Structures are given as C-alpha cells and as structure tokens.
Amino acid sequence: MQQPNIDWANLPFGYLPTDYNVRCYYRNGAWGEIETSSSEFINIHMAATCLHYGQEAFEGLKAYRCPDGKIRAFRIEENAARMQHTAQGILMAEMPTDKFCEMVRRVILLNERFIPPYETGAALYIRPLLIGTGPQVGVRPANEYLLLMFVTPVGPYFKGGFSTNNYVIVREYDRAAPLGTGRFKVGGNYAASLRANKLAHDNGYACEFYLDAKEKKYIDECGAANFFGIKDGKYITPKSSSILPSITNKSLQQIALDLGLQVECRPIPEEELATFEEAGACGTAAVISPIGKIDDLENGNSYVISKDGKPGPVSTKLYNTLRNIQYGIEPDRHGWITIIE
Ligand SMILES: *Cc1c(COP(=O)(O)O)cnc(C)c1O
C-alpha cells in the first residue's frame, strides 16, 4: 500500500481528495447495489429536489487507526438510525442499517491508506450524504435518491492539547424552530446558522450558542455540538425539540453513569450557566470542547465557567474515557465499536 504524501501532523478539518467514494441509488422504490466511484463529482438532474427544496441529509463519523494496528469505527449503527430518522423527517428514502454499515466499511477499506497513523492524533472522517435526485418542480418529495459516502483525513481537533474555548449566545438568529427540523441532520439547519456562526467568529469566539427559539430562555445547543454542564456530581444536558441528538452526547451520558455521576436531561435556563463547575460542547469533531466562558452580548452577561482557563477534571475524565474506548485502549463495554476488516 503506497503511503499518500500527507503531512499528518498538520492536517486541518477540511477536504482532501482520497481514492474512492461509494454510492447507492434508490430508484423504482428500491435501493440498488453499492457502487464504487473514483470521481469527486456527481451528475444530477437540474430539477433535483435537493437543489430546490432542501431534500438533503448528512452524517459524520470517524474511523481510527489504533495502537493495536486495527481500524475501529464508533457507533456506526447509531449514525444509520439517525439518518433514517432524518429521512423520515423530510420524507426521503430510508437506507436499512445493514446496508449503511456495509457502505461505511467499504469506503473505509477502499481508502485505507488515508487513515492517519495512531501517533498523529488525526482520524479518517466519513461523510454520508443523502440527497433527493429525482426532478420535481412543484414542492413534493423526489422519487429517486442517492446515498453517497466519501472520506477525508482530518487533523486532531486540539493541536496544542485538550483546552478550553469561548462561546457566545447569539439572539439575532435562530437555527431551528421548536417544531422545525432542528432534530434532523439536514443542511438547511446549517444554512440558517451561517450568519450567526460568522458573527461569533468575527467577534473572536469559537462558536455560537443558540437559545430555544420560542422563549429565548433555555440553552439549546451550539453550532454543531450539543451542550453539557457539570455540577454537584451531575451531568446535565438540555432537553429540547430543536436539538440534534448527538451520538457523542449520548455516549458521554452513559460514561457519566458508568463513572458514578447522575445524568439529567432537562431544560437549562441561561442563568443556570453561572452555576456550573464545568461545561463543554460535544460532538464527533472534538469529542468534548471544554468551555472557558459563554458571553451573552445582548444583556452583557458573561458566564465564566473555567476560572483558571483549563478543562475541569470531570470533562477531562469523560474525554479520555471516550477516546480510549474509540482507540481500543479501554474495553468496549457497551458494544459501540466496529472493527473494520
Ligand atoms: C452532528 C451534530 C452534532 C453532533 O452530533 P455527533 O453525533 O455527536 O457528532 C450536534 N449538533 C448538530 C447541530 C449537529 O449537526
């Protein structure tokens, strides 16, 4: 296997071309065979519903080269289930879990030489994409779909080690309405977030935080990650109909229970931020991004969560435990790992 000419240590979270992607078409009411492609392009009808009416869903997961030399992927079945849930949410064809997992396995193995070495802390990011490809001019779901998966090697999220970031509550924009598409992983939610995200970055913050759109009282989530706070031996995470159910968050809740913490899933009023001993944003990209402070520019409140600017002990323990499970260093007690071979 020829090694690609990649500077593993300095990989960004961006797109690098690899050898192959895999594709599967839904036509005449059924999914076809899984196809392998070496093209980075797709050829679709100009009236495809993904282009006009946002029939688009995606997923994101990672595969790791582990210290024992094996390749591990994390909770693939959960990504399959979430993509099915999203497909139901915007009336797209659902791919069965087995087929989804087989596509993940194939796209990883076909691009095995792009899996970063363990020591670099980088990983192979897998991006499943489901789009309505059939033409419609009136607003209706498509009759044809494409599920495509590509991979790209991505750098470690924390280049200088696990560290805190600052966030900002943005009130001028909502990413999702209470009965809207916030709980589905659709591109439209991201289109709605671009201005808020730019505002956060322009003001020097890592990411924007959203409050619930209806009352603007409770914490929803931040850009592309869920929120959790730690206090009094509890892991507390928001309950809301407009949050994307993060697989990382779900896993951290289980690990928190395993570590003897209590888990609470309930509305979190903004003012409660002042009471957390630790807090973090969680998602596949960073696992946990510990929060330094959260500013609310409108009312001038600044919730300083990490007094010394460092990640807290509970977040660090949660982070290390999840990472060690992903790398096969700690036992996989909950059946989260698929060894890719
Ligand atoms: C993907 C995503 C997350 C994180 O989910 P994971 O499954 O943990 O990667 C959180 N919020 C939003 C809005 C997302 O799109």
The ligand as an SDF file (V2000), in Angstrom:
LIG
                    3D

 15 15  0  0  0  0  0  0  0  0999 V2000
  -23.8280   16.4710   14.0330 C   0  0  0  0  0  0  0  0  0  0  0  0
  -24.2950   17.4720   15.0230 C   0  0  0  0  0  0  0  0  0  0  0  0
  -23.9920   17.3700   16.4010 C   0  0  0  0  0  0  0  0  0  0  0  0
  -23.0670   16.3280   16.9640 C   0  0  0  0  0  0  0  0  0  0  0  0
  -23.5020   15.0350   16.8110 O   0  0  0  0  0  0  0  0  0  0  0  0
  -22.4890   13.8150   16.9890 P   0  0  0  0  0  0  0  0  0  0  0  0
  -23.2920   12.6360   16.6170 O   0  0  0  0  0  0  0  0  0  0  0  0
  -22.0510   13.7950   18.3920 O   0  0  0  0  0  0  0  0  0  0  0  0
  -21.3470   14.0860   16.0610 O   0  0  0  0  0  0  0  0  0  0  0  0
  -24.5480   18.3030   17.2660 C   0  0  0  0  0  0  0  0  0  0  0  0
  -25.3230   19.3010   16.8070 N   0  0  0  0  0  0  0  0  0  0  0  0
  -25.6120   19.4490   15.4980 C   0  0  0  0  0  0  0  0  0  0  0  0
  -26.4720   20.5760   15.0740 C   0  0  0  0  0  0  0  0  0  0  0  0
  -25.1100   18.5370   14.5660 C   0  0  0  0  0  0  0  0  0  0  0  0
  -25.3920   18.6970   13.2690 O   0  0  0  0  0  0  0  0  0  0  0  0
  1  2  1  0
  2  3  1  0
  2 14  2  0
  3  4  1  0
  3 10  2  0
  4  5  1  0
  5  6  1  0
  6  7  2  0
  6  8  1  0
  6  9  1  0
 10 11  1  0
 11 12  2  0
 12 13  1  0
 12 14  1  0
 14 15  1  0
M  END
$$$$
